[in-house]
Amino acid sequence: MAAALAPIVLIAALLGAWEIACRALSVPSYVLPPPSAVGEALAADWKGLLASAWNTLAMALQALVVASLAAQLAALGAALSPTVHRALRPLAVALQVTPVIAIAPLVNIWAGIDHPERAIVALAAVVAFFPIFSGAVTGLRSADPDLERLFDLYGAGRGARLLRLRLPSALPFLLEGHKVAAGLAIVGAVVAEFVAGSGSAQGLAWRILDASHRLQTARMLAALLALGLLGAALYALFEALERAGLKWWRGR
């Protein structure tokens, strides 16, 4: 019970200290509003925040699907051929280390100024690609050496070895890669929205920008709170899927 209450008590204490400090020091609301003002902004605009959160989530999930398919196909080729692995690895690392905000204007032009959602999905997919690719490659290469020798003993072909040994061995790594990539897809979508967000792509980043232009700091913090809750919920969902997948995998 104490372990479950500890984070709640800590958050309540921090919010209380924040509220008291803002009121005691007469901090201007456009600099730092008290938690009560943020709560009021959240209550007043919860429908709009919910719609924006759904837009951000929808684009992040689309990006995750694209990144998953591309990364797993690339990892499969890399696992089956050392030459393909040597060719793909530098490109995958380059995508990982390149800041998404640096290439966002270029991708926005390629996707079309009138279709910012395409750029957002593409940029979020770029961010989510590497964890899935790296996990899949590692998993496909992590089969038990004793089982590898057993498959050699029985003269198993490449297809049987892949389906019955390497893919099952890769499952834990794939689940972990997707869990990490899910959070990165949200981050990539939000960063891309800051550059490309307009028109129909009115996600949470658009809410934050709109509020900042009007110096409505309470609305900005309400949108940030919604974004944090969205990311935490998505992470919890993939963590639950990972636990279920690993339970099934160990049972097999």
PLY file of the C-alpha trace (Angstrom):
ply
format ascii 1.0
element vertex 252
property float x
property float y
property float z
element edge 251
property int vertex1
property int vertex2
end_header
0.00 0.00 0.00
2.78 2.42 0.91
4.57 1.76 -2.37
1.38 2.51 -4.31
0.68 5.71 -2.36
4.24 7.07 -2.51
4.05 8.57 -6.05
0.58 10.01 -5.36
1.79 11.67 -2.15
4.87 13.06 -3.89
2.84 14.51 -6.79
0.32 16.04 -4.38
3.13 17.61 -2.34
4.77 19.07 -5.45
1.48 20.49 -6.72
0.76 21.97 -3.31
4.18 23.62 -3.14
3.71 24.95 -6.68
0.29 26.43 -5.82
1.54 28.05 -2.60
4.67 29.47 -4.28
2.71 31.01 -7.16
0.25 32.69 -4.78
2.79 33.78 -2.18
5.19 35.26 -4.73
2.43 36.72 -6.94
3.92 35.10 -10.03
2.20 36.43 -13.20
-0.09 33.80 -14.71
1.53 34.18 -18.16
4.89 33.20 -16.61
3.77 30.32 -14.41
0.10 29.74 -13.58
-0.77 27.76 -10.43
-2.01 24.17 -10.77
-5.55 25.35 -10.07
-5.46 27.55 -13.20
-4.11 24.63 -15.24
-6.94 22.47 -13.93
-9.48 25.12 -14.93
-7.98 25.32 -18.43
-8.10 21.54 -18.69
-11.73 21.44 -17.59
-12.72 24.26 -19.93
-11.09 22.79 -23.05
-11.12 19.04 -22.42
-13.13 18.28 -25.56
-10.68 20.14 -27.80
-7.70 18.54 -26.04
-9.25 15.12 -26.43
-9.74 15.68 -30.17
-6.16 16.93 -30.54
-4.82 14.00 -28.52
-6.67 11.64 -30.82
-5.13 13.33 -33.89
-1.63 13.00 -32.43
-2.23 9.40 -31.38
-3.67 8.42 -34.77
-0.66 9.81 -36.63
1.78 8.24 -34.17
0.13 4.82 -34.55
0.20 5.10 -38.34
3.88 5.95 -38.13
4.47 3.00 -35.80
2.84 0.59 -38.26
4.94 1.96 -41.15
8.13 1.83 -39.07
7.35 -1.69 -37.85
6.81 -3.12 -41.32
9.86 -1.39 -42.80
12.13 -2.24 -39.86
11.13 -5.91 -39.71
11.60 -6.39 -43.45
14.99 -4.70 -43.30
15.98 -6.73 -40.22
14.95 -9.96 -41.92
17.18 -9.18 -44.88
20.02 -8.17 -42.56
19.71 -11.35 -40.51
19.74 -13.60 -43.56
22.61 -11.87 -45.35
25.72 -10.37 -43.71
26.21 -8.22 -46.82
22.73 -6.72 -46.47
23.40 -6.13 -42.76
26.63 -4.27 -43.48
24.82 -2.18 -46.10
21.80 -1.30 -43.94
23.44 -0.71 -40.59
25.08 2.67 -41.43
21.84 3.95 -42.96
19.82 2.89 -39.90
22.31 4.56 -37.55
22.28 7.72 -39.68
18.49 7.88 -39.40
18.74 7.44 -35.64
21.30 10.17 -35.00
19.83 12.76 -37.38
17.59 15.20 -35.44
14.09 14.92 -36.83
13.54 18.66 -36.56
16.47 19.21 -38.94
14.85 17.27 -41.78
11.23 18.20 -40.97
11.07 21.25 -43.32
12.41 19.16 -46.21
9.98 16.29 -45.60
7.18 18.83 -45.27
7.97 20.13 -48.76
8.13 16.61 -50.21
4.84 15.61 -48.59
3.07 18.73 -49.78
2.30 21.88 -47.82
-1.42 21.09 -48.00
-0.93 17.62 -46.46
1.03 18.11 -43.23
-0.25 14.83 -41.80
1.84 12.94 -44.39
5.00 14.68 -43.22
4.14 14.04 -39.57
3.60 10.32 -40.15
6.80 10.04 -42.21
8.93 11.86 -39.62
7.48 9.90 -36.71
8.15 6.67 -38.62
11.79 7.70 -39.10
12.15 8.21 -35.34
10.45 4.88 -34.51
12.37 2.83 -37.09
15.69 2.21 -35.36
14.55 0.59 -32.05
12.46 -1.96 -33.95
15.20 -2.63 -36.51
17.90 -2.99 -33.88
15.77 -5.24 -31.69
14.73 -7.43 -34.61
18.28 -7.87 -35.88
19.56 -8.66 -32.39
16.72 -11.10 -31.79
17.13 -12.90 -35.09
20.82 -13.38 -34.32
20.29 -14.48 -30.69
19.10 -18.05 -31.23
20.53 -20.63 -28.81
23.75 -22.06 -30.33
22.81 -25.53 -29.10
19.51 -25.30 -30.96
21.37 -24.05 -34.02
23.54 -27.17 -33.92
20.44 -29.32 -33.43
18.88 -27.81 -36.55
22.14 -28.49 -38.39
22.04 -32.08 -37.22
18.57 -32.58 -38.64
19.49 -30.82 -41.87
16.91 -28.03 -41.46
16.64 -25.64 -44.37
16.88 -21.87 -44.18
13.09 -21.43 -44.15
12.50 -23.93 -41.36
15.35 -22.46 -39.33
13.88 -18.98 -39.72
10.28 -19.91 -38.86
10.94 -22.40 -36.08
14.06 -21.03 -34.43
15.04 -17.46 -35.24
11.64 -15.77 -35.30
10.54 -17.29 -31.96
13.91 -16.32 -30.46
13.45 -12.75 -31.68
10.02 -12.22 -30.10
11.21 -10.70 -26.77
13.50 -8.29 -28.61
10.73 -7.32 -31.02
8.33 -6.60 -28.16
10.88 -4.43 -26.37
11.72 -2.60 -29.59
8.06 -1.84 -30.26
7.56 -0.60 -26.69
10.41 1.87 -27.06
9.36 2.84 -30.58
5.79 3.59 -29.44
7.01 6.36 -27.15
9.40 7.67 -29.80
6.56 7.76 -32.34
4.66 10.14 -30.05
7.78 12.29 -29.66
8.41 12.30 -33.40
4.80 13.18 -34.18
4.84 16.11 -31.75
8.17 17.45 -33.03
6.95 17.13 -36.61
3.71 18.93 -35.73
5.68 21.93 -34.48
7.13 22.30 -37.98
4.40 20.93 -40.24
1.28 21.21 -38.08
-1.46 23.19 -39.79
-4.75 22.63 -41.50
-6.21 19.26 -40.54
-3.14 18.20 -38.51
-4.26 19.92 -35.31
-2.67 17.71 -32.69
-1.47 18.56 -29.21
1.60 20.37 -30.55
-0.70 22.70 -32.47
-2.57 23.38 -29.20
0.69 24.23 -27.46
1.78 26.58 -30.25
-1.61 28.29 -30.41
-1.63 28.86 -26.65
1.97 30.14 -26.66
1.18 32.74 -29.33
-1.61 34.04 -27.10
0.52 33.87 -23.90
-2.05 31.46 -22.43
0.41 29.50 -20.33
-2.29 27.58 -18.46
-3.60 26.18 -21.75
-0.05 25.26 -22.75
0.46 23.32 -19.54
-2.93 21.65 -19.92
-1.91 20.45 -23.40
1.44 19.26 -22.02
-0.40 17.36 -19.30
-2.63 15.73 -21.91
0.46 14.83 -23.94
2.14 13.28 -20.92
-0.97 11.24 -20.08
-1.21 10.10 -23.71
2.41 8.95 -23.76
2.05 7.18 -20.41
-1.12 5.40 -21.53
0.50 4.22 -24.78
3.59 3.02 -22.91
1.42 1.15 -20.39
-0.52 -0.48 -23.23
2.62 -1.75 -24.94
4.07 -2.86 -21.62
0.94 -4.94 -21.01
1.21 -6.38 -24.52
4.86 -7.19 -23.86
4.01 -9.03 -20.63
1.27 -11.01 -22.36
3.53 -11.81 -25.31
6.39 -12.94 -23.07
4.03 -15.08 -21.00
2.84 -16.80 -24.17
6.43 -17.10 -25.44
7.69 -18.73 -22.23
4.73 -21.10 -22.28
5.64 -22.13 -25.79
0 1
1 2
2 3
3 4
4 5
5 6
6 7
7 8
8 9
9 10
10 11
11 12
12 13
13 14
14 15
15 16
16 17
17 18
18 19
19 20
20 21
21 22
22 23
23 24
24 25
25 26
26 27
27 28
28 29
29 30
30 31
31 32
32 33
33 34
34 35
35 36
36 37
37 38
38 39
39 40
40 41
41 42
42 43
43 44
44 45
45 46
46 47
47 48
48 49
49 50
50 51
51 52
52 53
53 54
54 55
55 56
56 57
57 58
58 59
59 60
60 61
61 62
62 63
63 64
64 65
65 66
66 67
67 68
68 69
69 70
70 71
71 72
72 73
73 74
74 75
75 76
76 77
77 78
78 79
79 80
80 81
81 82
82 83
83 84
84 85
85 86
86 87
87 88
88 89
89 90
90 91
91 92
92 93
93 94
94 95
95 96
96 97
97 98
98 99
99 100
100 101
101 102
102 103
103 104
104 105
105 106
106 107
107 108
108 109
109 110
110 111
111 112
112 113
113 114
114 115
115 116
116 117
117 118
118 119
119 120
120 121
121 122
122 123
123 124
124 125
125 126
126 127
127 128
128 129
129 130
130 131
131 132
132 133
133 134
134 135
135 136
136 137
137 138
138 139
139 140
140 141
141 142
142 143
143 144
144 145
145 146
146 147
147 148
148 149
149 150
150 151
151 152
152 153
153 154
154 155
155 156
156 157
157 158
158 159
159 160
160 161
161 162
162 163
163 164
164 165
165 166
166 167
167 168
168 169
169 170
170 171
171 172
172 173
173 174
174 175
175 176
176 177
177 178
178 179
179 180
180 181
181 182
182 183
183 184
184 185
185 186
186 187
187 188
188 189
189 190
190 191
191 192
192 193
193 194
194 195
195 196
196 197
197 198
198 199
199 200
200 201
201 202
202 203
203 204
204 205
205 206
206 207
207 208
208 209
209 210
210 211
211 212
212 213
213 214
214 215
215 216
216 217
217 218
218 219
219 220
220 221
221 222
222 223
223 224
224 225
225 226
226 227
227 228
228 229
229 230
230 231
231 232
232 233
233 234
234 235
235 236
236 237
237 238
238 239
239 240
240 241
241 242
242 243
243 244
244 245
245 246
246 247
247 248
248 249
249 250
250 251
